[in-house]
Structure formats: C-alpha cells, structure tokens
Amino acid sequence: MADATSTKSARTAPAKTRRRQLIDATMISISRHGISGATLTAITKEAGLSLGLVNFHFKSKDALLAETLKFLAEEHRDLWMQKLDRADFTPADKLCAIVDAQFHPRVCNRKKLSVWFAFFGEGAYRKSYRSTSSEIDLERQEVCIELCRDIIAEGDYAGPSAEDVVQTLEGLFDGLWLNILMYPDLFTRKKALGQVMSYLSLVFPKHFD
C-alpha cells in the first residue's frame, strides 16, 4: 500500500504517470486476487489513488482491464520488434530475439504471467483478450513464419513447414509460461529458453547449435 508521501505525489503526478500507476496496481491486484477479486476499491487502495481518479482516466473497471492487457501485449511486442530492423541480424538472429522476448524477465515473471492466465481462465474476459491481443499475436506469428521460411530456404531443409514450426513454438511458449507460473521450483526462464532452442536445433540444425 502506498504511504502518505507517495499518495500525495501520485495525486499531483502527470496523467500518464497516474494511468501507469493504476495499470501497475491492477496487475498486482489480479496476481493476488484474480480478476473478480481485483475490484476498483482494491486497485485504488494499492495505487494510493481515489476512485474518482480511476473513473476519470478509465471510466470503468472493464476499460482499466482492457488497458492493462493492452499494456502487457505492447510491452511484449516492443521487446522483439526493435530487433527486426537490425541489418546485422540474420533471420535466425531475429527468430532468437522473438524467443528471447518470450522469456525476458520484464514479461516472464510471476506477476505478469498471473495476469495473462487470469484473462485466459476467466470466460467473461476471453473475448476481451482476443480483441486486445489477437492482432499482436498474429503479427508475431506471421513474422515468425516469414523468418522460418527464410531459414528453410537458406538451409535447404526438408523437415516441417514454416507454419508447423511456428505452431509448435506457440504451443511451447504457452505451455512453458504455465509451467513457470505453476511450478517455479522446477521450471525457470533459463530452462524454458533452453527447451525452445533445443527444439529449433532439431528442426534447423545448421542454424541453431
């Protein structure tokens, strides 16, 4: 909970700062209580802000949840998107950058994974998840398919198609995220990254050692 000093600072902070503070408080509340338990009262208490400020910036809880999910999706996208325009990166380097982003500590941590899976698990919010994240998810998958096609052409591989490789990668990403969340003593980011890279070394041995 915020103390008196931080609460005063929050109330006089710029609108962008307040919005980010509310998003952070929403993630903390969801990770602790789930979506249904993350009430506006709990979120404002965590943020040290008034209920009126939440309504001013987001109008409703659903709007705040949608913005929180959008923030997570764009944060994830930014991690790998910045690598795609690098002239010194090969298609394999760029695919590695996307895989690395999946397990970057900024996005792959218990708080944020809890939020992702809260949206997955709450039937009432799956539609919100799809509408907010599907475009970014599809973009990533399409980029991965093009990179895999380039790698297949470079290595003259006769194995799985680019589409099949990417579908397997997506399944690995989701499954490993869930394992990291549920069994943190057995599954770590480093181990998960190693498992994905081991898969890529099987299908593209000339590019991934």
Buried (B, 14 or more C-beta within 10 A) or exposed (E): EBEEEBBEBBEEBEEEEBBBBBBBBBBBBBBEBBBEEBEBEBBBBBBBBEEEBBBEBBEEBEEBBBBBBBBBBBBBBEBBBEBEEEEEBBBBEBBBBBBBBBBBEEBBBEEBBBBBBBBBEBEEBEEBBEEBBEEBBEEBBEBBBBBBBBBBEBBEBEEBEBEEBBBBBBEBBBEBBBBBBEEEEEBBBEEBBEBBBEBBEEBBEEBBE
